[in-house]
């Protein structure tokens, strides 16, 4: 469901500038915040608001087929308080 919300210049830049150049680093939202002149927390808050309104369906990198050797998309649902531990476990796997 899409809810109409007022979007300002920051929202429009988040929606427009980062669709094809999502930073593949450990803290991509900090990189985006630096480029937009705001904090990582502000970027995350805005993306959550845009997502709740239906303006964003997902956030993450999308690779062209065979760019990374094999095309695989995986998702994990984990409680927020365990995100760091889950990320560490997944990151320790060979090939990830």
C-alpha positions as CSV (number, residue, x, y, z in Angstrom):
1,X,0.0,0.0,0.0
2,X,1.3,3.4,-0.9
3,X,0.6,6.3,1.4
4,X,1.1,9.8,0.0
5,X,3.8,11.7,2.0
6,X,5.5,15.0,1.4
7,X,9.0,14.5,0.0
8,X,11.7,17.0,0.3
9,X,15.0,17.4,-1.6
10,X,16.8,14.8,0.6
11,X,14.1,12.2,0.0
12,X,14.3,12.8,-3.8
13,X,18.1,12.5,-3.7
14,X,17.8,9.2,-1.8
15,X,15.3,7.9,-4.3
16,X,17.1,9.1,-7.3
17,X,20.9,9.1,-6.8
18,X,21.5,5.8,-5.1
19,X,19.5,3.4,-7.2
20,X,22.5,2.5,-9.4
21,X,25.5,3.5,-7.3
22,X,24.7,1.8,-3.9
23,X,28.0,1.7,-2.0
24,X,29.2,-1.9,-1.4
25,X,31.0,-1.2,1.9
26,X,30.4,-2.2,5.5
27,X,28.4,1.0,6.3
28,X,26.8,2.1,3.0
29,X,24.3,4.4,4.7
30,X,27.2,6.3,6.3
31,X,28.7,6.8,2.9
32,X,25.4,7.9,1.5
33,X,24.9,10.3,4.4
34,X,28.4,11.8,3.9
35,X,27.6,12.4,0.2
36,X,24.2,14.0,1.0
37,X,25.5,16.1,3.9
38,X,23.6,14.3,6.7
39,X,24.2,11.5,9.1
40,X,23.9,7.7,8.7
41,X,21.0,7.8,11.2
42,X,19.2,10.4,9.1
43,X,19.5,8.3,5.9
44,X,18.2,5.2,7.7
45,X,15.3,7.2,9.3
46,X,14.3,8.6,5.9
47,X,14.5,5.3,4.1
48,X,12.4,3.7,6.8
49,X,9.8,6.5,6.4
50,X,9.8,6.1,2.6
51,X,9.5,2.3,3.0
52,X,6.6,2.6,5.4
53,X,4.9,4.9,2.9
54,X,5.4,2.4,0.1
55,X,7.9,4.6,-1.9
56,X,10.7,2.1,-1.4
57,X,10.2,-1.7,-1.7
58,X,13.8,-2.8,-0.9
59,X,17.2,-1.4,-0.2
60,X,20.4,-3.2,-1.3
61,X,22.7,-4.0,-4.1
62,X,21.6,-5.7,-7.3
63,X,24.3,-7.3,-9.3
64,X,24.1,-8.1,-13.0
65,X,24.0,-11.8,-13.7
66,X,27.4,-13.5,-13.6
67,X,29.1,-10.3,-12.2
68,X,30.0,-12.1,-9.0
69,X,30.5,-15.5,-10.6
70,X,27.0,-16.8,-9.8
71,X,23.8,-15.0,-9.4
72,X,22.5,-15.4,-5.9
73,X,20.2,-13.3,-3.8
74,X,19.8,-14.2,-0.2
75,X,17.9,-12.6,2.7
76,X,17.8,-13.3,6.4
77,X,15.3,-12.1,8.9
78,X,16.8,-11.6,12.3
79,X,15.8,-9.6,15.3
80,X,17.4,-6.2,15.3
81,X,19.4,-6.9,18.5
82,X,21.1,-9.9,16.8
83,X,21.9,-8.3,13.4
84,X,25.6,-7.9,14.2
85,X,26.0,-11.5,15.4
86,X,24.1,-12.8,12.4
87,X,26.2,-10.7,10.0
88,X,29.4,-12.0,11.6
89,X,28.2,-15.6,11.1
90,X,27.2,-15.1,7.5
91,X,30.3,-13.1,6.7
92,X,32.5,-15.9,8.0
93,X,31.1,-18.3,5.5
94,X,33.4,-19.1,2.5
95,X,32.1,-17.4,-0.7
96,X,30.1,-14.7,1.1
